[in-house]
């Protein structure tokens, strides 16, 4: 059973624990997420720095890059053999795919154009 809110819980930790319990999450899930919230609270972010840290954390936890994708060949892995056509996958953003070695790319969740090769984005120069 997950421990109840304690007098030493910060407002943020108590809020997280209360909301997760309200959802009916299992105790291990609550303890794990509350540990992450506690670690964040321990960093001592202010109202000015917390939104930036949260934005970074959200992107990092989604395996997304924090800076633009580039056309650096070391950032792309050739997946042509696997796909049966020229195709590269970005190492920093695994959902970014390219037909031209990373000069242009699309994200797999984007609607791929009818021709299947029209890029959606242009990479930053390395």
C-alpha positions as CSV (number, residue, x, y, z in Angstrom):
1,X,0.0,0.0,0.0
2,X,1.3,3.5,-0.8
3,X,2.1,5.6,2.1
4,X,-0.3,8.4,2.9
5,X,0.7,12.0,2.5
6,X,3.2,12.9,5.2
7,X,3.9,16.2,6.9
8,X,7.3,16.3,5.1
9,X,5.8,16.0,1.6
10,X,6.0,19.3,-0.3
11,X,2.9,20.7,-1.8
12,X,3.9,19.3,-5.2
13,X,4.6,15.8,-3.9
14,X,1.4,15.7,-1.9
15,X,-0.5,16.9,-5.0
16,X,1.0,14.2,-7.1
17,X,0.3,11.4,-4.5
18,X,-3.2,12.6,-4.0
19,X,-4.0,12.8,-7.8
20,X,-2.5,9.4,-8.6
21,X,-4.4,7.8,-5.7
22,X,-7.6,9.4,-7.0
23,X,-7.0,7.8,-10.4
24,X,-6.7,4.4,-8.6
25,X,-3.1,3.8,-9.7
26,X,-1.4,0.9,-8.2
27,X,1.0,1.6,-5.3
28,X,4.2,0.8,-7.2
29,X,3.2,3.2,-10.0
30,X,2.4,5.9,-7.4
31,X,5.7,5.4,-5.6
32,X,7.7,5.5,-8.8
33,X,6.0,8.7,-10.1
34,X,6.1,10.3,-6.7
35,X,9.9,9.6,-6.5
36,X,10.4,11.4,-9.8
37,X,8.2,14.4,-8.6
38,X,10.2,14.4,-5.4
39,X,13.5,14.5,-7.4
40,X,12.1,17.4,-9.4
41,X,11.1,19.2,-6.2
42,X,14.5,18.6,-4.7
43,X,16.1,20.5,-7.5
44,X,14.6,23.7,-6.1
45,X,13.2,25.1,-9.3
46,X,11.6,28.5,-9.0
47,X,8.6,29.7,-10.8
48,X,10.9,31.0,-13.5
49,X,13.0,27.9,-14.0
50,X,10.4,25.1,-13.5
51,X,8.5,25.6,-16.8
52,X,11.8,25.3,-18.7
53,X,12.8,22.2,-16.8
54,X,9.4,20.6,-17.3
55,X,9.5,21.3,-21.1
56,X,13.0,19.7,-21.3
57,X,11.9,16.7,-19.3
58,X,8.8,16.2,-21.3
59,X,10.8,16.1,-24.6
60,X,13.5,14.0,-23.1
61,X,11.1,11.5,-21.7
62,X,9.5,11.2,-25.1
63,X,12.9,10.5,-26.7
64,X,12.7,13.8,-28.6
65,X,15.7,16.1,-29.3
66,X,16.1,19.4,-27.6
67,X,17.8,21.1,-30.6
68,X,17.0,21.0,-34.3
69,X,17.7,17.8,-36.3
70,X,20.8,18.3,-38.5
71,X,22.0,16.8,-41.7
72,X,25.1,15.5,-40.0
73,X,25.6,11.9,-41.4
74,X,26.6,10.7,-37.9
75,X,23.0,11.6,-36.8
76,X,21.4,9.3,-39.3
77,X,21.5,5.5,-39.7
78,X,20.9,3.8,-43.0
79,X,17.8,1.7,-42.9
80,X,17.6,1.1,-46.7
81,X,18.1,-2.7,-46.5
82,X,15.3,-3.0,-44.0
83,X,12.9,-0.8,-45.9
84,X,13.8,-1.9,-49.5
85,X,14.4,1.7,-50.6
86,X,16.7,4.5,-49.7
87,X,15.8,5.3,-46.1
88,X,17.6,6.8,-43.1
89,X,16.4,7.1,-39.5
90,X,17.6,9.8,-37.1
91,X,19.5,8.6,-34.1
92,X,18.4,11.6,-31.9
93,X,14.7,11.4,-32.9
94,X,13.8,7.9,-33.9
95,X,10.5,8.9,-35.5
96,X,12.4,11.1,-38.0
97,X,12.9,9.4,-41.4
98,X,14.6,10.5,-44.6
99,X,15.0,9.4,-48.2
100,X,18.1,11.6,-48.8
101,X,20.5,10.9,-46.0
102,X,19.0,13.4,-43.6
103,X,18.9,16.6,-45.7
104,X,15.1,16.5,-45.5
105,X,12.9,14.3,-43.3
106,X,9.4,13.6,-42.1
107,X,8.1,12.2,-38.8
108,X,6.4,8.8,-38.9
109,X,3.3,10.2,-37.1
110,X,2.9,12.8,-39.9
111,X,0.6,12.0,-42.8
112,X,3.0,10.8,-45.5
113,X,2.2,12.4,-48.8
114,X,0.6,10.4,-51.5
115,X,3.9,10.0,-53.4
116,X,5.5,8.7,-50.1
117,X,8.7,10.7,-50.6
118,X,7.9,14.4,-50.2
119,X,9.8,15.6,-47.2
120,X,8.0,17.6,-44.5
121,X,11.0,19.3,-42.8
122,X,14.5,20.5,-43.8
123,X,17.4,19.6,-41.5
124,X,19.7,22.2,-40.1
125,X,23.1,22.3,-41.6
126,X,25.6,20.4,-39.4
